[in-house]
Amino acid sequence: MIEEMDVLPKNQDQNILPETELLIALPKFSFFRCPVTNTLPNAEISLLDAYKVIKGNRYKARTAELRNFTEGTIASKYKRT
């Protein structure tokens, strides 16, 4: 039977690389508030910011209301408000 070998010698710290903080400048894009016909951006946000807004509670009620529409024309009108 082959014994399991440790990758690192015993008593050696598991952190091989020093702890550093990596800062990456995320690309930004324009964020527009409703209605969908709005041509002036409200802010510049990153993809991470957009993810946080989508996963958060801010637009949850409006999204649920939009998903309840069965006709496309009603949903289209709702998006314009």
N, C-alpha and C positions, 0 to 999 in steps of 0.2 A: 504494500500500500504506500502511495506517495504522500508525504506530508505536505501540508500547505505551507508555502513560503511567504514571509512578509515582504512586501515591496520595499518598505523602508526598514532600516535597521531599528532594533528596539531602542527606546530612549531618545529617538530623534523626533523632533517636533513635526507634526503632520502638515503644518503650513510651510511649504517649500518657498512659495513666492511671498514677498513682504506684502502686508495689507496696504493697498493704495486705493485712493478714490479715483475712479475713472469718470471724467465728465465729458460728455459728447454733446455737441451742439445739434439739437434736433432740427430738421427743416421745418419751416412754418408755412402755413397757407391761410388764406382769407376765410373768415367765418362770417356767414350772413345770417341774420335773424329773419324770422318770417315777416312778411309773406314771401313766397318763392320768387316773386317779381322784384324783390329788393335788389338794387344794383350797387349799393354802398356797403362795403364790408363793415362789420361791427368790431372785429378784432382780428388779430393774427394769432393762430394757435398751432401747436404741434400735434402730431398724430397721438401722442400720449395724452395730451389735454382732451382731444376729441374722444378717445377711449374712456377717459374718466367721466366725461359728460354722458356718454352713451350708457355706460354701466351704472351711473348714479340714478338718483330719483328725480332729478330736475324735469326731465321730459317724459317720465314714465306714464303719467295720466294722459297726456296728449297722444302719445304713441298708442296706448291701449284704445283710446277713442277712435283714432284713425284706422286701426286694424279691425274695428267692429263694423266699419262701413262695408257693405256688400257690393255696392255699385261703384264703379270707377269714377263716374261723373261726380258723385257726391264727395268722394275722397279727393278728387281734383279740386273741387270748390273749397273744401276744408283746408287744403294746403295753401290756398291763396289768401287765407285770413290770418 
